[in-house]
Amino acid sequence: MIRPELCPLAQPPSSTREQGAGAAHWECFFVKNVLCVCFAFVFLFLQVQSEDSVLLFVIAWTITEIIRYSFYTFSLLNHLPYLIKWARYTLFIVLYPMGVSGELLTIYAALPFVRQAGLYSISLPNKYNFSFDYYAFLILIMISYIPSWDHSFNTYSPLSKAPWRVSHGTKHCPSR
């Protein structure tokens, strides 16, 4: 598990940390996905750059970041417009699946090129007596999205129950 206090990347301002450690963990997970998907597939294979799935996750990530940092900025200024608050707690429900779908479709589109190029794969025999198949690893990554989907969406995201809390003006939300 990634410890949020050890990941300084994209930490939310202290005024928004009341949502708990899940917010920081979510931020670290997001940064890892950005680096993995962008570098490992989009920049290395020109064929993948023209996929519609790239546009899908780039749009989702861009809108998410604009909303996130607008929310943080206005929170720090103690002047949070309702539209920004609404977008932060509502559009996540659309943008999260959109981003995940784009990431998975991009990885899927890159699979044939990874296999053909043997990218990041190590075959036997070698002096370390170790093998690694990046193609199989990517398939495992895609499969790992299945159990982590519900876990990330409902547990680590501070936003999954926030719309109820915001609309009802309470700190507690009935379990779903």
N, C-alpha and C positions, 0 to 999 in steps of 0.2 A: 504494500500500500504506500502511496506517495504521502509523505507528511506535509501538510499545507504550510506549516511554518518554515520548512526548508526550501520552499519554492517561491522565490521573490518575484517571479514573472507574473505580471498582470494581477497583482494583489489589489483587491478593492479598497477604497478609502475606509478608514476606521468607522465612519458613520454608517457604512453599509455592511459592516461585518457582523451586525447583530443577527444575521441570518445563519450564522454558524460556520463551522469549519468546512462544511460541504461546499460552500461557495468557492473557497480557495482550492479545494481538491478539483472542483469542476474546471476552474481556470487552468490548472496544471494539465488536466486531461485535454483541454481544448488546445493549448499550446503544443502538446505532444502530437496531436492529430494534424495540426497545421504543418508542423515540420515534416512529419512522416509522409503525408499525402502530397504536399507541394514538392518537396525535394525528391522523394523516392520515385515518383511516377511522372508528375507533370513536367518537371524540368528535364528529366532524363530522356523521355520519349516524346519526340515531336508528334507522333501519331496520336498519342493520348491527349495532347494539348487541344486538339480540335473536337474532342468529345463534348457532347452537351452536358454530361455529368459534371465536368469541370465548371461550367458556367453555373450549374445548379448549386454546388457547394460554395463557390466564390460569392454568389449573390447572398446566400444564407449567412455566410461568415461576415460579409461586409455589413449587411443590415444589422446583424447581431452586435457587431462591434460599435457601430454608430449609436445604436440604442443604449448599449451598456455604458459607454463612456459619456454619453449625454446624461444618462441617469446619474452617474458618479459626479460629474461636473456640477449639475444642478443641485444635487444633494449637498455637496460641499459648500455651495453658495446659499444653502437654506432657502432655495426658491425652486421647488420641483413642480413643473407644470403637469397638469393632469394627463395630458396627451403622452408625455414621456413616461410617466408612471404606468399608464395603461399599456403602452407599447412594451415596456419592460416585462410586465406580468402577463401579457396576453399573446403577443406575437411569438413568444418562445414556443408555444404549442404548435405553431406551424413551422417555424424556422428550424427547430431541432430535428424533426423527421426529414425536412428538406436537406439539411446539411449532411445528416447520416446517410441518406439515400445517395446523395452526390458522391460522398466519400466511397461508399461501397461500390457504386457503379464505376467509379474511376479506377479503383483497385481491380475490379473485374475486367475492365477494358485493358489494363496494363498486363494482366496475366500472360497472354500469348507472347508479348514482347519480352517479359521477364524470363519465360521459359526458353525462348529462342536465343536470347543473349546470354543466358546463364548468369544473369546479374546477381551479384552478392552471394553466389553459391560456391561452395567448396566441395570438391569431390575427392573420393579416395582413389588411389593411395596418395598420401602426402606425409610429410615428416612428423606431423602432429597426430596422425591416425584419427582424424576428425573429419566429419562431413556435415554439411549444412545445405539444405535445399531451400532457397529463398521462395521459390514458387509454392512449395508446401507450407512454408511459414505464412505466406500471404493468405492462403486458403484458411489456415488456422486463425489468422487475425480476423478474416471476414466472419468465420463461425463464432468467434468470441464476441462479436457485436450483438449476437442474439441474447445471451444472458446479461450482458452489460447494458443493453438497451433499457430494459425495465429498471434495472438498478440505477443507472445514471439518470434516467428521466424522472423517477419517483423519489430516489433517496438523495443522491448527491446534488441534484439541482435544487437550489433554494427556491426556485420559481415554481416548482410543481404544485405546491399547496398555497403559494403566495397569493394567487388571484382570489381565493376564498377569504384569506386573512384580510387582504386589502379591502375587498368589497363589504366584509362584515365587521371591519374595525376591531379585530381581536387578534391576540397572539396565538391562539390555539385553533387548530382545524380538526374537525372530526376525521377519523381514519377512513381511508377509501377502501 
